[in-house]
Amino acid sequence: MDAAERKEIMTRYADHSRRFEEVAARRRTVPGGEVIPFQGPLRELEQEPTMREIEVLQLISEGLVNREIGQRLFLSEETVKSHVRHLLAKLQSRSRAHAVAVGFRRGIIG
């Protein structure tokens, strides 16, 4: 993934966040329309990604799919899928793109 693609991901994420905040602000003005914040998993269950999971996240940010990541890291595609599932949970992400955005924001990947 080149810099332009990364910028596109970050732009989409920022746009999505802005639209969510706009909708949330409108709902706050409607009686009984409060937005319930996403809590995600219990805080005490949160863990930091392992070094291997960070490697997988970096390769996701470069635009590789599970099969390609597995070939690069000499892992089965199922193992890569497992790492991705763990990453999504640990980073409280809803998608691979969201995980990449969180990774950039936290400084986990560069």
DSSP file (Angstrom, degrees, kcal/mol; ACC not computed):
  #  RESIDUE AA STRUCTURE BP1 BP2  ACC     N-H-->O    O-->H-N    N-H-->O    O-->H-N    TCO  KAPPA ALPHA  PHI   PSI    X-CA   Y-CA   Z-CA
    1    1 A M              0   0    0      0, 0.0    62,-0.1     0, 0.0     2,-0.1   0.000 360.0 360.0 360.0 129.3    0.0    0.0    0.0
    2    2 A D     >  -     0   0    0      1,-0.1     4,-2.2    60,-0.1     3,-0.2  -0.325 360.0 -93.7 -91.7 178.2    1.4    3.3   -1.0
    3    3 A A  H  > S+     0   0    0      1,-0.2     4,-2.6     2,-0.2     5,-0.2   0.848 123.4  55.5 -61.8 -35.6    1.1    6.7    0.7
    4    4 A A  H  > S+     0   0    0      2,-0.2     4,-2.1     1,-0.2    -1,-0.2   0.902 108.7  47.4 -65.9 -39.8   -1.9    7.7   -1.4
    5    5 A E  H  > S+     0   0    0      2,-0.2     4,-2.2    -3,-0.2    -2,-0.2   0.902 112.0  49.9 -67.7 -40.3   -3.8    4.6   -0.4
    6    6 A R  H  X S+     0   0    0     -4,-2.2     4,-2.6     2,-0.2    -2,-0.2   0.922 110.3  50.4 -61.6 -43.3   -3.0    5.1    3.3
    7    7 A K  H  X S+     0   0    0     -4,-2.6     4,-2.7     1,-0.2    -2,-0.2   0.902 108.7  52.6 -61.8 -40.2   -4.1    8.7    3.0
    8    8 A E  H  X S+     0   0    0     -4,-2.1     4,-2.7     2,-0.2    -1,-0.2   0.912 109.5  48.8 -61.5 -43.3   -7.4    7.5    1.4
    9    9 A I  H  X S+     0   0    0     -4,-2.2     4,-2.5     1,-0.2    -2,-0.2   0.937 113.9  45.8 -61.4 -46.9   -8.0    5.0    4.3
   10   10 A M  H  X S+     0   0    0     -4,-2.6     4,-2.6     2,-0.2    -2,-0.2   0.879 112.3  51.3 -65.8 -37.4   -7.4    7.8    6.8
   11   11 A T  H  X S+     0   0    0     -4,-2.7     4,-2.6     2,-0.2    -1,-0.2   0.927 111.0  47.8 -64.9 -44.7   -9.6   10.2    4.9
   12   12 A R  H  X S+     0   0    0     -4,-2.7     4,-2.7     2,-0.2    -2,-0.2   0.913 112.5  49.5 -61.5 -42.5  -12.4    7.7    4.8
   13   13 A Y  H  X S+     0   0    0     -4,-2.5     4,-2.5     2,-0.2    -2,-0.2   0.928 112.1  47.2 -63.4 -44.8  -12.0    7.0    8.5
   14   14 A A  H  X S+     0   0    0     -4,-2.6     4,-2.5     2,-0.2    -1,-0.2   0.902 112.8  50.0 -63.3 -40.4  -12.0   10.7    9.4
   15   15 A D  H  X S+     0   0    0     -4,-2.6     4,-2.6     2,-0.2    -2,-0.2   0.919 110.7  49.3 -63.5 -44.1  -15.1   11.2    7.1
   16   16 A H  H  X S+     0   0    0     -4,-2.7     4,-2.5     1,-0.2    -2,-0.2   0.927 111.9  48.5 -60.9 -45.0  -16.9    8.3    8.8
   17   17 A S  H  X S+     0   0    0     -4,-2.5     4,-2.4     2,-0.2    -2,-0.2   0.908 111.4  50.1 -62.0 -42.4  -16.1    9.7   12.3
   18   18 A R  H  X S+     0   0    0     -4,-2.5     4,-2.2     2,-0.2    -2,-0.2   0.925 111.6  47.7 -62.4 -45.3  -17.3   13.2   11.3
   19   19 A R  H  X S+     0   0    0     -4,-2.6     4,-2.4     1,-0.2    -2,-0.2   0.899 111.0  51.6 -63.9 -39.8  -20.6   11.8    9.9
   20   20 A F  H  X S+     0   0    0     -4,-2.5     4,-2.8     1,-0.2    -1,-0.2   0.935 110.0  48.8 -61.3 -45.8  -21.1    9.7   13.0
   21   21 A E  H  X S+     0   0    0     -4,-2.4     4,-2.4     1,-0.2    -1,-0.2   0.876 110.0  52.4 -63.0 -37.3  -20.6   12.7   15.3
   22   22 A E  H  X S+     0   0    0     -4,-2.2     4,-2.1     2,-0.2    -1,-0.2   0.934 112.3  44.6 -63.4 -45.7  -23.0   14.8   13.1
   23   23 A V  H  X S+     0   0    0     -4,-2.4     4,-2.5     1,-0.2    -2,-0.2   0.914 113.0  51.3 -64.6 -42.2  -25.7   12.1   13.5
   24   24 A A  H  X S+     0   0    0     -4,-2.8     4,-1.7     1,-0.2    -1,-0.2   0.900 109.0  51.2 -62.0 -40.5  -25.0   11.7   17.2
   25   25 A A  H  X S+     0   0    0     -4,-2.4     4,-0.7     1,-0.2    -1,-0.2   0.907 111.0  48.0 -64.1 -41.5  -25.3   15.5   17.7
   26   26 A R  H >< S+     0   0    0     -4,-2.1     3,-0.9     1,-0.2     4,-0.4   0.900 110.3  52.1 -65.0 -39.8  -28.7   15.6   15.8
   27   27 A R  H >< S+     0   0    0     -4,-2.5     3,-1.1     1,-0.2     6,-0.3   0.824  99.8  63.2 -67.7 -29.8  -30.0   12.6   17.9
   28   28 A R  H 3< S+     0   0    0     -4,-1.7    -1,-0.2     1,-0.2    -2,-0.2   0.772  99.2  55.5 -65.2 -24.4  -29.1   14.3   21.1
   29   29 A T  T << S+     0   0    0     -3,-0.9    -1,-0.2    -4,-0.7    -2,-0.2   0.615  91.9  84.8 -83.7 -12.3  -31.6   17.1   20.3
   30   30 A V  S X  S-     0   0    0     -3,-1.1     3,-2.5    -4,-0.4     2,-0.1  -0.779  93.9-107.4 -91.2 129.5  -34.4   14.6   19.9
   31   31 A P  T 3  S+     0   0    0      0, 0.0    -2,-0.1     0, 0.0    -1,-0.1  -0.344 105.8   5.5 -56.3 127.3  -36.2   13.6   23.2
   32   32 A G  T 3  S+     0   0    0     -4,-0.1    -4,-0.1     1,-0.1    -3,-0.1   0.593 101.5 114.1  75.6  10.8  -35.1   10.1   24.1
   33   33 A G    <   +     0   0    0     -3,-2.5    -3,-0.2    -6,-0.3    -4,-0.1   0.010  36.0 145.7-103.9  28.9  -32.7   10.0   21.2
   34   34 A E        -     0   0    0     -6,-0.1     2,-0.5     1,-0.1    -6,-0.1  -0.299  49.8-120.5 -67.3 151.8  -29.4    9.8   23.0
   35   35 A V        -     0   0    0    -11,-0.2    -1,-0.1   -10,-0.0    -2,-0.1  -0.815  17.6-140.1 -93.8 126.1  -26.6    7.8   21.5
   36   36 A I        -     0   0    0     -2,-0.5     3,-0.1     1,-0.0     0, 0.0  -0.778  26.5-123.9 -85.8 118.7  -25.4    5.0   23.6
   37   37 A P        -     0   0    0      0, 0.0     2,-0.4     0, 0.0    -1,-0.0  -0.302  24.5-105.3 -66.4 146.1  -21.6    4.9   23.3
   38   38 A F        -     0   0    0      1,-0.2     0, 0.0     0, 0.0     0, 0.0  -0.562  33.6-173.6 -69.3 124.3  -19.9    1.7   22.2
   39   39 A Q        -     0   0    0     -2,-0.4    -1,-0.2     1,-0.1     4,-0.0   0.777  15.6-168.9 -91.6 -30.2  -18.3    0.0   25.2
   40   40 A G        -     0   0    0      2,-0.0    -1,-0.1     3,-0.0     3,-0.1  -0.205  47.5 -18.7  68.4-167.5  -16.5   -2.8   23.4
   41   41 A P  S    S-     0   0    0      0, 0.0     5,-0.1     0, 0.0     0, 0.0  -0.206  92.0 -74.1 -66.9 162.5  -15.0   -5.6   25.4
   42   42 A L    >   -     0   0    0      1,-0.1     3,-1.6     3,-0.1     4,-0.5  -0.315  41.6-127.0 -58.1 137.8  -14.3   -5.2   29.1
   43   43 A R  G >  S+     0   0    0      1,-0.3     3,-1.5     2,-0.2    -1,-0.1   0.849 106.6  59.3 -58.5 -37.4  -11.3   -3.0   29.7
   44   44 A E  G 3  S+     0   0    0      1,-0.3    -1,-0.3     3,-0.0    -2,-0.1   0.684 101.1  56.6 -70.2 -14.0   -9.5   -5.5   31.9
   45   45 A L  G <  S+     0   0    0     -3,-1.6    -1,-0.3     2,-0.1    -2,-0.2   0.570  82.6 113.0 -89.4  -9.3   -9.5   -8.0   29.1
   46   46 A E    <   +     0   0    0     -3,-1.5     2,-0.3    -4,-0.5    44,-0.1  -0.337  43.3 179.1 -65.1 142.1   -7.7   -5.7   26.7
   47   47 A Q        -     0   0    0     43,-0.1     3,-0.1    -2,-0.0    -2,-0.1  -0.933  31.0-106.7-135.7 160.7   -4.2   -6.7   25.7
   48   48 A E        -     0   0    0     -2,-0.3    43,-0.1     1,-0.1    42,-0.0  -0.627  47.3 -96.4 -83.1 148.7   -1.6   -5.2   23.5
   49   49 A P        -     0   0    0      0, 0.0    -1,-0.1     0, 0.0     2,-0.0  -0.331  39.6-116.5 -63.3 146.6   -1.0   -6.9   20.1
   50   50 A T     >  -     0   0    0      1,-0.1     4,-2.2    -3,-0.1     5,-0.2  -0.279  29.8-102.4 -74.1 168.8    1.9   -9.3   19.9
   51   51 A M  H  > S+     0   0    0      1,-0.2     4,-2.1     2,-0.2     5,-0.1   0.893 124.7  50.9 -60.4 -39.9    4.9   -8.7   17.7
   52   52 A R  H  > S+     0   0    0      1,-0.2     4,-2.3     2,-0.2    -1,-0.2   0.903 108.9  50.7 -65.9 -40.2    3.5  -11.2   15.2
   53   53 A E  H  > S+     0   0    0      1,-0.2     4,-2.6     2,-0.2    -1,-0.2   0.873 109.0  51.9 -64.6 -36.1    0.1   -9.5   15.2
   54   54 A I  H  X S+     0   0    0     -4,-2.2     4,-2.5     2,-0.2    -1,-0.2   0.894 107.8  52.0 -66.3 -39.3    1.8   -6.2   14.6
   55   55 A E  H  X S+     0   0    0     -4,-2.1     4,-2.0     2,-0.2    -2,-0.2   0.927 110.8  47.9 -59.9 -43.9    3.6   -7.7   11.6
   56   56 A V  H  X S+     0   0    0     -4,-2.3     4,-2.3     1,-0.2    -2,-0.2   0.921 110.9  51.0 -62.7 -44.3    0.3   -8.9   10.3
   57   57 A L  H  X S+     0   0    0     -4,-2.6     4,-2.3     1,-0.2    -1,-0.2   0.895 108.3  52.2 -61.3 -40.9   -1.2   -5.4   10.8
   58   58 A Q  H  X S+     0   0    0     -4,-2.5     4,-0.8     1,-0.2    -1,-0.2   0.910 110.9  47.4 -61.4 -42.2    1.7   -3.8    8.9
   59   59 A L  H  <>S+     0   0    0     -4,-2.0     5,-2.1     1,-0.2     3,-0.3   0.851 109.2  53.7 -70.2 -33.6    1.1   -6.1    6.0
   60   60 A I  H ><5S+     0   0    0     -4,-2.3     3,-2.1     1,-0.2    -1,-0.2   0.921 105.7  54.2 -61.4 -42.9   -2.6   -5.4    6.1
   61   61 A S  H 3<5S+     0   0    0     -4,-2.3    -1,-0.2     1,-0.3    -2,-0.2   0.737 102.7  57.7 -65.1 -21.2   -1.8   -1.7    5.9
   62   62 A E  T 3<5S-     0   0    0     -4,-0.8    -1,-0.3    -3,-0.3    -2,-0.2   0.431 123.9-105.8 -87.2  -0.1    0.3   -2.5    2.8
   63   63 A G  T < 5 +     0   0    0     -3,-2.1    -3,-0.2     1,-0.3     2,-0.2   0.582  68.1 149.0  91.4  10.6   -2.8   -3.9    1.1
   64   64 A L      < -     0   0    0     -5,-2.1    -1,-0.3     4,-0.1     2,-0.2  -0.499  38.6-136.0 -79.1 147.7   -2.0   -7.6    1.4
   65   65 A V     >  -     0   0    0     -2,-0.2     4,-2.6     1,-0.1     3,-0.3  -0.513  34.9 -93.0 -94.1 169.7   -4.8  -10.2    1.8
   66   66 A N  H  > S+     0   0    0      1,-0.2     4,-2.8     2,-0.2     5,-0.2   0.871 124.7  52.2 -52.6 -44.7   -4.6  -13.2    4.2
   67   67 A R  H  > S+     0   0    0      1,-0.2     4,-2.0     2,-0.2    -1,-0.2   0.922 112.5  45.4 -60.3 -44.6   -3.1  -15.6    1.6
   68   68 A E  H  > S+     0   0    0     -3,-0.3     4,-2.3     2,-0.2    -1,-0.2   0.880 112.0  51.5 -67.5 -38.5   -0.3  -13.1    0.7
   69   69 A I  H  X S+     0   0    0     -4,-2.6     4,-2.6     2,-0.2    -2,-0.2   0.930 109.2  51.4 -62.6 -44.7    0.4  -12.3    4.4
   70   70 A G  H  X>S+     0   0    0     -4,-2.8     5,-2.5    -5,-0.2     4,-0.9   0.903 110.1  48.6 -59.1 -42.5    0.7  -16.1    5.1
   71   71 A Q  H  <5S+     0   0    0     -4,-2.0     3,-0.3     3,-0.2    -1,-0.2   0.904 112.6  48.5 -64.9 -41.2    3.1  -16.5    2.2
   72   72 A R  H  <5S+     0   0    0     -4,-2.3    -2,-0.2     1,-0.2    -1,-0.2   0.896 121.9  33.5 -64.3 -41.1    5.2  -13.6    3.4
   73   73 A L  H  <5S-     0   0    0     -4,-2.6    -1,-0.2    -5,-0.2    -2,-0.2   0.377 108.9-116.9-100.0   4.3    5.3  -14.8    7.0
   74   74 A F  T  <5S+     0   0    0     -4,-0.9     2,-0.3    -3,-0.3    -3,-0.2   0.925  71.3 131.9  59.3  47.3    5.3  -18.5    6.3
   75   75 A L      < -     0   0    0     -5,-2.5    -1,-0.2    -6,-0.2    -2,-0.1  -0.869  61.9-104.2-123.4 156.9    2.0  -19.0    8.1
   76   76 A S     >  -     0   0    0     -2,-0.3     4,-2.0     1,-0.1     5,-0.1  -0.435  32.6-115.3 -73.7 158.2   -1.2  -20.8    7.0
   77   77 A E  H  > S+     0   0    0      1,-0.2     4,-2.4     2,-0.2     5,-0.1   0.864 117.7  56.2 -62.3 -35.4   -4.1  -18.7    5.9
   78   78 A E  H  > S+     0   0    0      2,-0.2     4,-2.0     1,-0.2    -1,-0.2   0.880 105.6  50.6 -64.1 -38.2   -6.0  -19.9    9.0
   79   79 A T  H  > S+     0   0    0      2,-0.2     4,-2.3     1,-0.2    -1,-0.2   0.906 109.7  50.3 -66.0 -40.9   -3.3  -18.7   11.3
   80   80 A V  H  X S+     0   0    0     -4,-2.0     4,-2.6     2,-0.2    -2,-0.2   0.927 108.8  52.3 -61.7 -44.1   -3.3  -15.3    9.6
   81   81 A K  H  X S+     0   0    0     -4,-2.4     4,-2.5     1,-0.2    -1,-0.2   0.892 108.7  51.2 -58.3 -39.9   -7.2  -15.2   10.1
   82   82 A S  H  X S+     0   0    0     -4,-2.0     4,-2.4     2,-0.2    -1,-0.2   0.919 109.4  49.2 -63.8 -44.2   -6.7  -16.0   13.7
   83   83 A H  H  X S+     0   0    0     -4,-2.3     4,-2.5     1,-0.2    -2,-0.2   0.906 110.9  50.7 -61.4 -41.2   -4.1  -13.1   14.1
   84   84 A V  H  X S+     0   0    0     -4,-2.6     4,-2.7     2,-0.2    -2,-0.2   0.923 109.2  50.7 -64.2 -43.8   -6.6  -10.8   12.3
   85   85 A R  H  X S+     0   0    0     -4,-2.5     4,-2.0     1,-0.2    -1,-0.2   0.927 112.0  47.4 -58.3 -44.9   -9.4  -11.8   14.7
   86   86 A H  H  X S+     0   0    0     -4,-2.4     4,-3.0     1,-0.2     5,-0.2   0.902 111.1  51.8 -64.3 -40.5   -7.2  -11.1   17.7
   87   87 A L  H  X S+     0   0    0     -4,-2.5     4,-2.8     2,-0.2     6,-0.2   0.933 107.9  51.1 -60.1 -46.9   -6.1   -7.8   16.3
   88   88 A L  H  <>S+     0   0    0     -4,-2.7     5,-2.6     1,-0.2     4,-0.4   0.901 114.4  44.3 -59.6 -40.7   -9.7   -6.6   15.7
   89   89 A A  H ><5S+     0   0    0     -4,-2.0     3,-0.8     3,-0.2    -2,-0.2   0.939 115.2  46.4 -69.0 -46.5  -10.5   -7.5   19.3
   90   90 A K  H 3<5S+     0   0    0     -4,-3.0    -2,-0.2     1,-0.3    -1,-0.2   0.850 119.4  40.0 -66.9 -34.1   -7.4   -6.0   20.9
   91   91 A L  T 3<5S-     0   0    0     -4,-2.8    -1,-0.3    -5,-0.2    -2,-0.2   0.433 106.4-126.9 -92.9   0.6   -7.7   -2.8   18.9
   92   92 A Q  T < 5 +     0   0    0     -3,-0.8     2,-0.3    -4,-0.4    -3,-0.2   0.920  55.2 159.1  52.5  48.6  -11.5   -2.7   19.3
   93   93 A S      < -     0   0    0     -5,-2.6    -1,-0.2    -6,-0.2    -2,-0.1  -0.732  44.6-153.6-105.4 150.9  -11.8   -2.4   15.6
   94   94 A R  S    S+     0   0    0     -2,-0.3     2,-0.3     1,-0.1    -1,-0.1   0.581  79.1   7.8 -95.7 -13.6  -14.8   -3.2   13.4
   95   95 A S  S  > S-     0   0    0      1,-0.1     4,-2.2    -7,-0.1     5,-0.1  -0.952  79.6 -97.8-156.6 171.3  -12.8   -3.9   10.2
   96   96 A R  H  > S+     0   0    0     -2,-0.3     4,-2.2     2,-0.2     5,-0.2   0.906 123.5  51.1 -62.5 -41.8   -9.3   -4.4    8.8
   97   97 A A  H  > S+     0   0    0      1,-0.2     4,-2.3     2,-0.2    -1,-0.2   0.904 109.8  49.4 -63.6 -40.9   -9.3   -0.7    7.6
   98   98 A H  H  > S+     0   0    0      2,-0.2     4,-2.7     1,-0.2    -1,-0.2   0.899 109.0  52.9 -64.5 -39.8  -10.4    0.5   11.1
   99   99 A A  H  X S+     0   0    0     -4,-2.2     4,-2.7     2,-0.2    -2,-0.2   0.900 109.1  49.7 -61.6 -41.0   -7.6   -1.6   12.7
  100  100 A V  H  X S+     0   0    0     -4,-2.2     4,-2.6     2,-0.2    -2,-0.2   0.928 110.9  49.1 -63.1 -45.0   -5.1    0.0   10.4
  101  101 A A  H  X S+     0   0    0     -4,-2.3     4,-2.6     1,-0.2    -2,-0.2   0.920 113.0  46.9 -61.0 -43.8   -6.4    3.5   11.3
  102  102 A V  H  X S+     0   0    0     -4,-2.7     4,-2.7     2,-0.2     6,-0.3   0.907 110.6  53.6 -63.6 -41.5   -6.2    2.6   15.0
  103  103 A G  H  X>S+     0   0    0     -4,-2.7     5,-2.1     2,-0.2     6,-1.2   0.911 111.7  44.3 -59.8 -43.9   -2.7    1.2   14.5
  104  104 A F  H ><5S+     0   0    0     -4,-2.6     3,-0.7     3,-0.2    -2,-0.2   0.931 113.8  50.2 -64.5 -45.7   -1.5    4.4   12.8
  105  105 A R  H 3<5S+     0   0    0     -4,-2.6    -2,-0.2     1,-0.3    -1,-0.2   0.882 114.1  44.1 -63.2 -39.0   -3.2    6.6   15.5
  106  106 A R  H 3<5S-     0   0    0     -4,-2.7    -1,-0.3    -5,-0.2    -2,-0.2   0.581 111.9-118.9 -81.2  -9.4   -1.6    4.6   18.3
  107  107 A G  T <<5S+     0   0    0     -4,-0.7    -3,-0.2    -3,-0.7    -4,-0.1   0.683  76.9 128.0  79.2  17.3    1.8    4.5   16.7
  108  108 A I  S   <S+     0   0    0     -5,-2.1     2,-0.3    -6,-0.3    -4,-0.2   0.875  78.8  20.6 -72.6 -37.3    1.8    0.7   16.5
  109  109 A I              0   0    0     -6,-1.2    -2,-0.2    -9,-0.2    -1,-0.1  -0.885 360.0 360.0-126.6 160.8    2.6    0.9   12.8
  110  110 A G              0   0    0     -2,-0.3    -1,-0.1    -3,-0.1    -6,-0.0   0.403 360.0 360.0-133.7 360.0    4.0    3.6   10.7
